[in-house]
């Protein structure tokens, strides 16, 4: 996202986007990739609610949140694009609030990767996770990425 300082992410979080909804996909490659044709779209506020339940010292991946939504809404999978966008919106909305914090730094990308689109980028997320006892490792030589070591053991079950 760009121009985060000029956007009202709390308004975005509460916006009615016609969600939740289920869309039936017909593209054979999509059906094969995601294992079904019923794609669920959760509203941004639902991502925020789930992210608030992740306790100190624990983490969750966006993929696990997506699996939870699909399983609890009679769908085969949850849209990955809107999931990534809505998790970022929840993070920025929390950053803009004075109270009712969402511990967004505990929500990781796939394979335990830190999210550079969160407020303060990877450095801020790394600092918050290390303060909760996590070890952050670096991978890559040119395209350097950061991950929570042993994130599977620290993942909360939704």
Order of alpha helices (4+ residues) and beta strands (2+ residues): alpha-beta-alpha-beta-alpha-beta-alpha-beta-alpha-beta-alpha-beta-beta-alpha
